Amino acid sequence: MNKCTLVTVLALACGSALAFAGDKKGDAEKGKEVFQQCSVCHNADSTEKKMGPGLKGLFSREKMNNGKKPNEANVRAKVDEGGNGMPAYKEMLSDDEKDDLIAYLKTL
């Protein structure tokens, strides 16, 4: 393999890695800040109920309280729609804030 081909292959590999890194949604650190408004009703460090369920280990659970699997789409729908005493955050949080929040919830 000549130098030109090697440089091209490396550039493509690095570009692909950066593209995949760019696909990652949300910033967990920012999401922790967003979660502060959720912490009035939800524990982050336990499964113990406050007003709403504790969220520790949310994404490793078999199902959420509404019976749905805790994946990104279902958690986001719950944040957007609220229900069962939880307010709807569809208009209160931006899409980026919701991405950040979900990234944070995955760390619990």
NORCOR-V200217 format. One record per residue. RES is the residue in one small letter. SS is DSSP state (A for helix, B for strand, O for the rest). BURIAL is 1 if it has 9 or more other C-alpha atoms within 8 Angstrom, else 0. D_FIRST is the distance of its C-alpha to the first C-alpha in Angstrom with 2 decimals. Layout:
# NORCOR-V200217
((RES/SS/BURIAL/D_FIRST) (RES/SS/BURIAL/D_FIRST))
This chain:
# NORCOR-V200217
((m/O/0/0.00) (n/O/0/3.78) (k/A/0/6.71) (c/A/0/8.27) (t/A/0/6.28) (l/A/1/6.41) (v/A/0/9.96) (t/A/0/10.82) (v/A/0/10.15) (l/A/0/12.13) (a/A/0/14.72) (l/A/0/15.30) (a/A/0/15.73) (c/A/0/18.11) (g/A/0/19.90) (s/A/0/20.50) (a/A/0/21.85) (l/A/0/24.13) (a/A/0/25.31) (f/A/0/26.30) (a/A/0/28.01) (g/A/0/29.87) (d/A/0/31.21) (k/O/0/33.19) (k/O/0/36.78) (g/O/1/39.33) (d/O/1/39.78) (a/A/1/41.80) (e/A/0/43.28) (k/A/1/44.62) (g/A/1/45.73) (k/A/1/47.80) (e/A/0/49.67) (v/A/1/50.23) (f/A/1/51.52) (q/O/0/54.35) (q/O/0/56.37) (c/O/0/55.76) (s/O/1/56.85) (v/O/0/60.47) (c/O/1/60.39) (h/O/1/57.40) (n/O/1/56.51) (a/O/1/52.87) (d/O/0/53.41) (s/O/0/55.36) (t/O/1/56.15) (e/O/0/59.77) (k/O/1/61.28) (k/O/1/62.49) (m/O/0/63.58) (g/O/0/60.39) (p/O/1/58.24) (g/O/1/56.31) (l/O/1/52.61) (k/O/1/51.08) (g/O/1/48.62) (l/A/1/49.03) (f/A/0/45.63) (s/A/0/46.06) (r/O/1/49.43) (e/O/0/50.17) (k/O/1/52.00) (m/O/1/53.48) (n/O/0/57.25) (n/O/0/57.14) (g/O/0/55.72) (k/O/0/52.29) (k/O/1/48.98) (p/O/1/47.75) (n/O/0/44.51) (e/A/0/43.45) (a/A/0/45.18) (n/A/1/48.44) (v/A/1/48.64) (r/A/1/48.01) (a/A/1/50.68) (k/A/1/53.11) (v/A/1/52.45) (d/A/1/52.90) (e/A/1/55.98) (g/O/1/57.65) (g/B/0/60.63) (n/O/0/63.00) (g/O/0/64.02) (m/B/0/60.57) (p/O/0/60.32) (a/O/1/57.72) (y/O/1/55.03) (k/O/1/53.50) (e/O/0/54.96) (m/O/0/55.17) (l/O/0/51.48) (s/O/0/48.58) (d/A/0/45.60) (d/A/0/43.55) (e/A/1/46.36) (k/A/1/46.42) (d/A/1/42.65) (d/A/1/43.18) (l/A/1/46.19) (i/A/1/44.40) (a/A/1/41.52) (y/A/1/44.27) (l/A/1/46.15) (k/O/1/43.05) (t/O/0/43.22) (l/O/1/46.82))
